[in-house]
Amino acid sequence: MLFYFLDPSHTALGFKAHAACFNKKDLEVDLKGRSILVAGGNAGIGRSAAQSLAERGATVHIVCRSREKGEQAVADIKTATGNDDVYLHVVDLGSMGQVQAFTKTFAASGKPLHVLVNNAATMQSTRTVTPEGIETAQATNLLGFYGLTRGLLPVLKQNAPARIVNVVSAGMLASQFKVRNRVQPHPRLFRRHACGHISSLLPSSFPPSLPSS
């Protein structure tokens, strides 16, 4: 927890400090012909990433659970970049049924996919569970990542070289990882949030299967 407050790397100030060392040529990338899916691309880091990718010519697929917010984000990105190849997919990543249905539909469409950005997350002030009986933060922040990755992996392999990027909150620094919190999420908000994000960085923590819808 102390490290979370003492290390400024995850703050806006930290980003600006690191950005001063960026090589601008590394950012001058032509992404035309590349298809990228950004989960949670309607707001925050995901929204910024989606627009930056669209500016470089990529075909961008935004996945989010709110149609209204998603449509607004897509419209704003198209206007700002002049890139019309930005698409919305309404999916609640906390619903394993919706995730499975989406990945099957996307895979069957024959559309290419070169990069998957697992960025969507939620932070609940009170402990809630999904209709499938899974704690909401764990369902969205961990199983949602897993479901998208597992379902879209065949498409990514078909379009190699490809990559998967997992984005996690600096809130993971607020608590140590404990296996028991995977089974019974911690009652405290920050520690529950932290455990979910730490889990998404551990490949071995992914469950062998998803609950069927």
Secondary structure, DSSP 8 states (H G I E B T S, - for coil): -HHHHH-GGGSHHHHHHHHTT--HHHH----TT-EEEEETTTSHHHHHHHHHHHHTT-EEEEEES-HHHHHHHHHHHHHHH----EEEEE--TT-HHHHHHHHHHHHHHT----EEEE------SS--B-TTS-BHHHIIIIIHHHHHHHHHHHHHHHT-S-EEEE---GGGGGS---THHHHS--SSHHHHHHHHHHHTT-GGGS-SS----
